[in-house]
């Protein structure tokens, strides 16, 4: 998760927010796609949040609720997107100059590709279309 946190920090900078929910979700998505070979279209983001909730303790040291992790992750993913757009880094991290994303899920998947392969999503897919399946 250290590499993932470093990528997120390189996008967001030194924010006060706890970035672990997003980093954990990105790592889980990367594991599902690249280790378990699950097609990205078959990944249910609710399952990712559920697994992340089990890994991230709340303030009392108990597992966080999936709802809380979901909200925190979505908020952070949207902040990442806003920072990418504001700093003109979209093409550097995604490999294409998108104007908008459909959902925070997209940011999670795009970052999973970037973290795991070291290559932006659209460039990786262009070079190896089999990555989508």
PyMOL commands that set and color helices and strands:
alter all, ss='L'
color gray80, all
select helices_A, chain A and resi 2-12+20-35+40-42+45-55+66-86+90-94+104-117+121-127+129-132
alter helices_A, ss='H'
color red, helices_A
deselect
rebuild
show_as cartoon
